[in-house]
Amino acid sequence: MNSPLSLHSPEQLVRNAFQLLKPEQNDFAVEGVNHLLTIARTIQASDLHLIPEADASQLRVLFRIDGVLHAGGVVPQRASHLIARLKVLAGLLTYRSDIPQEGRVRTGDADVEMRLSTFPTVHGEKGVVRFFVGSGSFRRLEDLGFPADIQGAMQNLLQQTSGLFLVSGPAGSGKTTTLYAALRFLQESSPTLRSLCSLEDPVEALLPGVSQTQLRSEGELTYQRGLASLMRQDPEVILVGEIRDRETAEIVFQASLTGHLVLSSFHAGRAAVAVSRLSDMGIEPYILRSGLLAILSQQLLRRCCSCGHIPEGCPACRHTGYQGRLLLCELLSPELNNLGRSILNRDDADRIEELAVSAGMIPLSERGRQAVVSGLTTSQELIRVFGPQIGSLPENG
């Protein structure tokens, strides 16, 4: 059920909150940050952007809701104090505003995880707070909206004792949420205890029963070094937060071929494109064919509001016509007919997808068209997320 506050526009909520604060108050920054974080959570924003204006005393506020940025107005006074307060909460260096910094915002609330990223601009320091599901709010595979055929296939794949299960998609598509849910499934479904470990940059939520390690790209503990050492820690299941380069990809596949179940993510818009890019990275086709269990590609779209997408919308959807997110996904496995041979032949992404579809894979584009026909989203939303190359769309979107 929506909070009464969530029915107001983000700009109105920010304006109302800061009208009650006086810049000369000693607790201006503390209360201002508390208001901004509360508003962001109330309207279910995934990100809060604080951007310095040309007038250094002003700070522009933006909220990302259901994947789209919404204006939150301008905070006119003592803008830098708000960024400084967030840096204190995140344990960052308040006296350094000339370098990027990142840290976890600690508020003592187990229901939400927040991470602050700061970055220098010509007008001052910019801050972005990202909101994640907290360690106390565990989500499972059945909570994420997977189609029944894909959820069942994923559960079967996760029963394997070796191989790589890869989740692909653009930033903000829910890859980490899916990987965490997969770990929880393994914890609950395994008949015996299993050694579960992770290497992440950053750790987005704390998972009981999982040995999680926070990596720092600028430090000595990189994905490659961490994974090489972790292999000697008797793990059975390893979560590698992201495959970013050839070195990480090689050691991930090495782990998948030596008796470990490996879960990881990869930036690619389609499952077939992920296969092609891994090949382009230099992963040998026979290793791809042997080590890869499956690639789940996913994307999030805005879901039509129950108001029926009337032109002016309704207060519940803030007059956008959309409320909440809809998961689209496709699952590609080398075990599909002729697909393994196509990988060995280094076929391009279009050929790999063509073979996968002929073997029964429902691609993202078709899942999207089905969602439009069912009235779950609109053709305009499909084009916004996938671009005009999505092809012919149903007329009733």
Buried (B, 14 or more C-beta within 10 A) or exposed (E): EEEEBBBBBBBEBBBEBBEEBEEEEEEBBBBBBBBBBEBBBBBBBBBBBBBBBEEEBBBBBBBBBBBEEBEBBBBEBBBBBBBBBBBBBBEBEEEEBEEEBBBBBEEEEEEBBBBBBBBBEEBBBBBBBBBBBBBEEBBEBEEBBBBEEBBEBBBEBBEEEBBBBBBBBBEEBBBBBBBBBBBBBBBEEBEEEBBBBBBBBBBBBEBEEBBBBBBEEEEEBBBBBBBBEBBEEEBBBBBBBBBBEBBBBBBBBBBBBEEBBBBBBBBBBBBBBBBBBBBEBEBBBEBBBBBBBBBBBBBBBBBBBEBEBEEEBBEBBBBBBBBBBBBBBBBBBBEBEEBBEBBBEBBBBEBBBBBBBEBEBBBBBBBBBBBBBEEBBBBBBBBBBBEEEBEEBBEEB
